[in-house]
Amino acid sequence: ASATLTEGVLGGKRSLRARSSSSGRSTTASEGEAKRHRPDHYGRLFEDGLLEFERGYPWTWELITFVEDYYNKFSALIEGELRALACCWDPTSDVRPGAFAAHKVSQKLKPFGVQVYAGPCSSQEEAPYEDTGPRFYVSITQAALERFGDAPPMPEELLEVVGPGEW
């Protein structure tokens, strides 16, 4: 089994979210500082899917700073560009809704190592579960590879939070 860690802000608090490839699920639970939850905090992270750090992360990692910087630089621009292309979200061929808009934005941001994808559509939460519109994903993998080559190693404090595994 493997897991994917993502970083974000939830309710104004920094958080780590884990998604296990073996279960394919993630749910949410609130937690305090990582050191307060040893030794069972990483079990909670992978069972409940989320740890919150009310006072920020108790570590620094250049990779997280890089992702946050890219978010701050490009998120409003990407949103604005996608909204401006909303007239093109409905496909005229056999592609996902939003694929043309994602492609146009990706072309514009390619020099910065940013790629936008149109994933599976969002859908209603209750029956009949009809599609409600495109869902977009942003990758900065190319920018990270150009910046770092190999990813900088995780800080020991973060390794203590996520526990043993292949990271």
Salt bridges, closest charged atoms under 4 A:
GLU7 OE2 - ARG14 NH2 3.85
GLU31 OE1 - HIS37 ND1 3.40
GLU31 OE1 - ARG44 NH1 2.90
GLU33 OE2 - ARG55 NE 3.37
ASP40 OD2 - ARG44 NH2 3.06
GLU52 OE1 - LYS13 NZ 3.60
GLU54 OE2 - LYS13 NZ 3.98
GLU62 OE2 - ARG147 NH2 2.26
GLU68 OE2 - ARG14 NH2 2.63
GLU79 OE1 - ARG83 NH2 3.44
GLU81 OE2 - LYS108 NZ 2.90
GLU160 OE1 - ARG38 NH2 2.59
